[in-house]
Amino acid sequence: MEIKLSSSYYRALRKFVKNNKINASNLKKALKLFEENPSHPSLRLEKLSGSKVWTIRIDKSNRIFFVWVSKTIVLLIDIDKHDKYRRY
């Protein structure tokens, strides 16, 4: 699987890292698992209702938001708290 990063994802990543809201090792682990097996149980993959946006879990409170571009390509679009998903 190919993972692409949007400019909005880069902005969110910089913000979260700068504010120490995210553990870099947890993020790397989540992305590695996602690349190897998008359905891995620890990622808690979920599709947001009424949207093309999906999320995977980084840790208890943070998620990566993404869209499937094709069967083999995903575009990461955001990192945020789990409860912020309603904007998508």
Phi and psi in radians as a Rosetta constraint file:
Dihedral C 1 N 2 CA 2 C 2 CIRCULARHARMONIC -1.815 0.35
Dihedral N 2 CA 2 C 2 N 3 CIRCULARHARMONIC 2.309 0.35
Dihedral C 2 N 3 CA 3 C 3 CIRCULARHARMONIC -1.952 0.35
Dihedral N 3 CA 3 C 3 N 4 CIRCULARHARMONIC 2.136 0.35
Dihedral C 3 N 4 CA 4 C 4 CIRCULARHARMONIC -1.905 0.35
Dihedral N 4 CA 4 C 4 N 5 CIRCULARHARMONIC 2.657 0.35
Dihedral C 4 N 5 CA 5 C 5 CIRCULARHARMONIC -2.044 0.35
Dihedral N 5 CA 5 C 5 N 6 CIRCULARHARMONIC 2.198 0.35
Dihedral C 5 N 6 CA 6 C 6 CIRCULARHARMONIC -1.456 0.35
Dihedral N 6 CA 6 C 6 N 7 CIRCULARHARMONIC 2.876 0.35
Dihedral C 6 N 7 CA 7 C 7 CIRCULARHARMONIC -1.125 0.35
Dihedral N 7 CA 7 C 7 N 8 CIRCULARHARMONIC -0.603 0.35
Dihedral C 7 N 8 CA 8 C 8 CIRCULARHARMONIC -1.161 0.35
Dihedral N 8 CA 8 C 8 N 9 CIRCULARHARMONIC -0.591 0.35
Dihedral C 8 N 9 CA 9 C 9 CIRCULARHARMONIC -1.151 0.35
Dihedral N 9 CA 9 C 9 N 10 CIRCULARHARMONIC -0.783 0.35
Dihedral C 9 N 10 CA 10 C 10 CIRCULARHARMONIC -1.020 0.35
Dihedral N 10 CA 10 C 10 N 11 CIRCULARHARMONIC -0.757 0.35
Dihedral C 10 N 11 CA 11 C 11 CIRCULARHARMONIC -1.079 0.35
Dihedral N 11 CA 11 C 11 N 12 CIRCULARHARMONIC -0.810 0.35
Dihedral C 11 N 12 CA 12 C 12 CIRCULARHARMONIC -1.112 0.35
Dihedral N 12 CA 12 C 12 N 13 CIRCULARHARMONIC -0.711 0.35
Dihedral C 12 N 13 CA 13 C 13 CIRCULARHARMONIC -1.081 0.35
Dihedral N 13 CA 13 C 13 N 14 CIRCULARHARMONIC -0.826 0.35
Dihedral C 13 N 14 CA 14 C 14 CIRCULARHARMONIC -1.044 0.35
Dihedral N 14 CA 14 C 14 N 15 CIRCULARHARMONIC -0.742 0.35
Dihedral C 14 N 15 CA 15 C 15 CIRCULARHARMONIC -1.095 0.35
Dihedral N 15 CA 15 C 15 N 16 CIRCULARHARMONIC -0.809 0.35
Dihedral C 15 N 16 CA 16 C 16 CIRCULARHARMONIC -1.172 0.35
Dihedral N 16 CA 16 C 16 N 17 CIRCULARHARMONIC -0.721 0.35
Dihedral C 16 N 17 CA 17 C 17 CIRCULARHARMONIC -1.170 0.35
Dihedral N 17 CA 17 C 17 N 18 CIRCULARHARMONIC -0.775 0.35
Dihedral C 17 N 18 CA 18 C 18 CIRCULARHARMONIC -1.040 0.35
Dihedral N 18 CA 18 C 18 N 19 CIRCULARHARMONIC -0.711 0.35
Dihedral C 18 N 19 CA 19 C 19 CIRCULARHARMONIC -1.568 0.35
Dihedral N 19 CA 19 C 19 N 20 CIRCULARHARMONIC 0.154 0.35
Dihedral C 19 N 20 CA 20 C 20 CIRCULARHARMONIC 0.930 0.35
Dihedral N 20 CA 20 C 20 N 21 CIRCULARHARMONIC 0.627 0.35
Dihedral C 20 N 21 CA 21 C 21 CIRCULARHARMONIC -1.577 0.35
Dihedral N 21 CA 21 C 21 N 22 CIRCULARHARMONIC -0.071 0.35
Dihedral C 21 N 22 CA 22 C 22 CIRCULARHARMONIC -2.463 0.35
Dihedral N 22 CA 22 C 22 N 23 CIRCULARHARMONIC 2.493 0.35
Dihedral C 22 N 23 CA 23 C 23 CIRCULARHARMONIC -1.596 0.35
Dihedral N 23 CA 23 C 23 N 24 CIRCULARHARMONIC 2.078 0.35
Dihedral C 23 N 24 CA 24 C 24 CIRCULARHARMONIC -1.017 0.35
Dihedral N 24 CA 24 C 24 N 25 CIRCULARHARMONIC -0.654 0.35
Dihedral C 24 N 25 CA 25 C 25 CIRCULARHARMONIC -1.182 0.35
Dihedral N 25 CA 25 C 25 N 26 CIRCULARHARMONIC -0.639 0.35
Dihedral C 25 N 26 CA 26 C 26 CIRCULARHARMONIC -1.131 0.35
Dihedral N 26 CA 26 C 26 N 27 CIRCULARHARMONIC -0.699 0.35
Dihedral C 26 N 27 CA 27 C 27 CIRCULARHARMONIC -1.112 0.35
Dihedral N 27 CA 27 C 27 N 28 CIRCULARHARMONIC -0.824 0.35
Dihedral C 27 N 28 CA 28 C 28 CIRCULARHARMONIC -1.064 0.35
Dihedral N 28 CA 28 C 28 N 29 CIRCULARHARMONIC -0.742 0.35
Dihedral C 28 N 29 CA 29 C 29 CIRCULARHARMONIC -1.092 0.35
Dihedral N 29 CA 29 C 29 N 30 CIRCULARHARMONIC -0.788 0.35
Dihedral C 29 N 30 CA 30 C 30 CIRCULARHARMONIC -1.085 0.35
Dihedral N 30 CA 30 C 30 N 31 CIRCULARHARMONIC -0.772 0.35
Dihedral C 30 N 31 CA 31 C 31 CIRCULARHARMONIC -1.168 0.35
Dihedral N 31 CA 31 C 31 N 32 CIRCULARHARMONIC -0.657 0.35
Dihedral C 31 N 32 CA 32 C 32 CIRCULARHARMONIC -1.132 0.35
Dihedral N 32 CA 32 C 32 N 33 CIRCULARHARMONIC -0.818 0.35
Dihedral C 32 N 33 CA 33 C 33 CIRCULARHARMONIC -1.049 0.35
Dihedral N 33 CA 33 C 33 N 34 CIRCULARHARMONIC -0.753 0.35
Dihedral C 33 N 34 CA 34 C 34 CIRCULARHARMONIC -1.087 0.35
Dihedral N 34 CA 34 C 34 N 35 CIRCULARHARMONIC -0.727 0.35
Dihedral C 34 N 35 CA 35 C 35 CIRCULARHARMONIC -1.140 0.35
Dihedral N 35 CA 35 C 35 N 36 CIRCULARHARMONIC -0.669 0.35
Dihedral C 35 N 36 CA 36 C 36 CIRCULARHARMONIC -1.364 0.35
Dihedral N 36 CA 36 C 36 N 37 CIRCULARHARMONIC -0.702 0.35
Dihedral C 36 N 37 CA 37 C 37 CIRCULARHARMONIC -2.708 0.35
Dihedral N 37 CA 37 C 37 N 38 CIRCULARHARMONIC 1.615 0.35
Dihedral C 37 N 38 CA 38 C 38 CIRCULARHARMONIC -1.000 0.35
Dihedral N 38 CA 38 C 38 N 39 CIRCULARHARMONIC -0.382 0.35
Dihedral C 38 N 39 CA 39 C 39 CIRCULARHARMONIC -1.678 0.35
Dihedral N 39 CA 39 C 39 N 40 CIRCULARHARMONIC 0.208 0.35
Dihedral C 39 N 40 CA 40 C 40 CIRCULARHARMONIC -0.963 0.35
Dihedral N 40 CA 40 C 40 N 41 CIRCULARHARMONIC 2.293 0.35
Dihedral C 40 N 41 CA 41 C 41 CIRCULARHARMONIC -0.988 0.35
Dihedral N 41 CA 41 C 41 N 42 CIRCULARHARMONIC -0.586 0.35
Dihedral C 41 N 42 CA 42 C 42 CIRCULARHARMONIC -1.232 0.35
Dihedral N 42 CA 42 C 42 N 43 CIRCULARHARMONIC -0.303 0.35
Dihedral C 42 N 43 CA 43 C 43 CIRCULARHARMONIC -1.389 0.35
Dihedral N 43 CA 43 C 43 N 44 CIRCULARHARMONIC -0.362 0.35
Dihedral C 43 N 44 CA 44 C 44 CIRCULARHARMONIC 0.864 0.35
Dihedral N 44 CA 44 C 44 N 45 CIRCULARHARMONIC 0.939 0.35
Dihedral C 44 N 45 CA 45 C 45 CIRCULARHARMONIC -0.986 0.35
Dihedral N 45 CA 45 C 45 N 46 CIRCULARHARMONIC 2.285 0.35
Dihedral C 45 N 46 CA 46 C 46 CIRCULARHARMONIC -2.583 0.35
Dihedral N 46 CA 46 C 46 N 47 CIRCULARHARMONIC 2.516 0.35
Dihedral C 46 N 47 CA 47 C 47 CIRCULARHARMONIC -1.637 0.35
Dihedral N 47 CA 47 C 47 N 48 CIRCULARHARMONIC 2.330 0.35
Dihedral C 47 N 48 CA 48 C 48 CIRCULARHARMONIC -1.335 0.35
Dihedral N 48 CA 48 C 48 N 49 CIRCULARHARMONIC 2.318 0.35
Dihedral C 48 N 49 CA 49 C 49 CIRCULARHARMONIC -1.005 0.35
Dihedral N 49 CA 49 C 49 N 50 CIRCULARHARMONIC 2.289 0.35
Dihedral C 49 N 50 CA 50 C 50 CIRCULARHARMONIC 1.217 0.35
Dihedral N 50 CA 50 C 50 N 51 CIRCULARHARMONIC 0.400 0.35
Dihedral C 50 N 51 CA 51 C 51 CIRCULARHARMONIC -2.510 0.35
Dihedral N 51 CA 51 C 51 N 52 CIRCULARHARMONIC 2.855 0.35
Dihedral C 51 N 52 CA 52 C 52 CIRCULARHARMONIC -1.611 0.35
Dihedral N 52 CA 52 C 52 N 53 CIRCULARHARMONIC 0.029 0.35
Dihedral C 52 N 53 CA 53 C 53 CIRCULARHARMONIC -1.525 0.35
Dihedral N 53 CA 53 C 53 N 54 CIRCULARHARMONIC 2.408 0.35
Dihedral C 53 N 54 CA 54 C 54 CIRCULARHARMONIC -2.066 0.35
Dihedral N 54 CA 54 C 54 N 55 CIRCULARHARMONIC 2.842 0.35
Dihedral C 54 N 55 CA 55 C 55 CIRCULARHARMONIC -2.385 0.35
Dihedral N 55 CA 55 C 55 N 56 CIRCULARHARMONIC 2.683 0.35
Dihedral C 55 N 56 CA 56 C 56 CIRCULARHARMONIC -2.265 0.35
Dihedral N 56 CA 56 C 56 N 57 CIRCULARHARMONIC 2.692 0.35
Dihedral C 56 N 57 CA 57 C 57 CIRCULARHARMONIC -1.503 0.35
Dihedral N 57 CA 57 C 57 N 58 CIRCULARHARMONIC 2.339 0.35
Dihedral C 57 N 58 CA 58 C 58 CIRCULARHARMONIC -1.651 0.35
Dihedral N 58 CA 58 C 58 N 59 CIRCULARHARMONIC -0.845 0.35
Dihedral C 58 N 59 CA 59 C 59 CIRCULARHARMONIC -2.655 0.35
Dihedral N 59 CA 59 C 59 N 60 CIRCULARHARMONIC -2.921 0.35
Dihedral C 59 N 60 CA 60 C 60 CIRCULARHARMONIC -1.040 0.35
Dihedral N 60 CA 60 C 60 N 61 CIRCULARHARMONIC -0.546 0.35
Dihedral C 60 N 61 CA 61 C 61 CIRCULARHARMONIC -2.032 0.35
Dihedral N 61 CA 61 C 61 N 62 CIRCULARHARMONIC -0.185 0.35
Dihedral C 61 N 62 CA 62 C 62 CIRCULARHARMONIC -2.029 0.35
Dihedral N 62 CA 62 C 62 N 63 CIRCULARHARMONIC 2.514 0.35
Dihedral C 62 N 63 CA 63 C 63 CIRCULARHARMONIC -2.355 0.35
Dihedral N 63 CA 63 C 63 N 64 CIRCULARHARMONIC 2.703 0.35
Dihedral C 63 N 64 CA 64 C 64 CIRCULARHARMONIC -1.745 0.35
Dihedral N 64 CA 64 C 64 N 65 CIRCULARHARMONIC 2.309 0.35
Dihedral C 64 N 65 CA 65 C 65 CIRCULARHARMONIC -1.813 0.35
Dihedral N 65 CA 65 C 65 N 66 CIRCULARHARMONIC 2.387 0.35
Dihedral C 65 N 66 CA 66 C 66 CIRCULARHARMONIC -2.661 0.35
Dihedral N 66 CA 66 C 66 N 67 CIRCULARHARMONIC 2.913 0.35
Dihedral C 66 N 67 CA 67 C 67 CIRCULARHARMONIC -2.237 0.35
Dihedral N 67 CA 67 C 67 N 68 CIRCULARHARMONIC 2.573 0.35
Dihedral C 67 N 68 CA 68 C 68 CIRCULARHARMONIC -1.423 0.35
Dihedral N 68 CA 68 C 68 N 69 CIRCULARHARMONIC 2.123 0.35
Dihedral C 68 N 69 CA 69 C 69 CIRCULARHARMONIC -1.477 0.35
Dihedral N 69 CA 69 C 69 N 70 CIRCULARHARMONIC -0.666 0.35
Dihedral C 69 N 70 CA 70 C 70 CIRCULARHARMONIC -2.665 0.35
Dihedral N 70 CA 70 C 70 N 71 CIRCULARHARMONIC -3.038 0.35
Dihedral C 70 N 71 CA 71 C 71 CIRCULARHARMONIC -1.141 0.35
Dihedral N 71 CA 71 C 71 N 72 CIRCULARHARMONIC -0.370 0.35
Dihedral C 71 N 72 CA 72 C 72 CIRCULARHARMONIC -2.109 0.35
Dihedral N 72 CA 72 C 72 N 73 CIRCULARHARMONIC 0.032 0.35
Dihedral C 72 N 73 CA 73 C 73 CIRCULARHARMONIC -2.237 0.35
Dihedral N 73 CA 73 C 73 N 74 CIRCULARHARMONIC 2.278 0.35
Dihedral C 73 N 74 CA 74 C 74 CIRCULARHARMONIC -2.103 0.35
Dihedral N 74 CA 74 C 74 N 75 CIRCULARHARMONIC 2.627 0.35
Dihedral C 74 N 75 CA 75 C 75 CIRCULARHARMONIC -2.039 0.35
Dihedral N 75 CA 75 C 75 N 76 CIRCULARHARMONIC 1.990 0.35
Dihedral C 75 N 76 CA 76 C 76 CIRCULARHARMONIC -1.322 0.35
Dihedral N 76 CA 76 C 76 N 77 CIRCULARHARMONIC 2.268 0.35
Dihedral C 76 N 77 CA 77 C 77 CIRCULARHARMONIC -2.058 0.35
Dihedral N 77 CA 77 C 77 N 78 CIRCULARHARMONIC -0.332 0.35
Dihedral C 77 N 78 CA 78 C 78 CIRCULARHARMONIC -2.907 0.35
Dihedral N 78 CA 78 C 78 N 79 CIRCULARHARMONIC 2.803 0.35
Dihedral C 78 N 79 CA 79 C 79 CIRCULARHARMONIC -2.279 0.35
Dihedral N 79 CA 79 C 79 N 80 CIRCULARHARMONIC 2.286 0.35
Dihedral C 79 N 80 CA 80 C 80 CIRCULARHARMONIC -2.850 0.35
Dihedral N 80 CA 80 C 80 N 81 CIRCULARHARMONIC 3.080 0.35
Dihedral C 80 N 81 CA 81 C 81 CIRCULARHARMONIC -1.130 0.35
Dihedral N 81 CA 81 C 81 N 82 CIRCULARHARMONIC 2.624 0.35
Dihedral C 81 N 82 CA 82 C 82 CIRCULARHARMONIC -1.001 0.35
Dihedral N 82 CA 82 C 82 N 83 CIRCULARHARMONIC -0.671 0.35
Dihedral C 82 N 83 CA 83 C 83 CIRCULARHARMONIC -1.324 0.35
Dihedral N 83 CA 83 C 83 N 84 CIRCULARHARMONIC -0.047 0.35
Dihedral C 83 N 84 CA 84 C 84 CIRCULARHARMONIC -1.538 0.35
Dihedral N 84 CA 84 C 84 N 85 CIRCULARHARMONIC -0.006 0.35
Dihedral C 84 N 85 CA 85 C 85 CIRCULARHARMONIC -1.092 0.35
Dihedral N 85 CA 85 C 85 N 86 CIRCULARHARMONIC -0.334 0.35
Dihedral C 85 N 86 CA 86 C 86 CIRCULARHARMONIC -1.094 0.35
Dihedral N 86 CA 86 C 86 N 87 CIRCULARHARMONIC -0.362 0.35
Dihedral C 86 N 87 CA 87 C 87 CIRCULARHARMONIC -1.283 0.35
Dihedral N 87 CA 87 C 87 N 88 CIRCULARHARMONIC -0.223 0.35
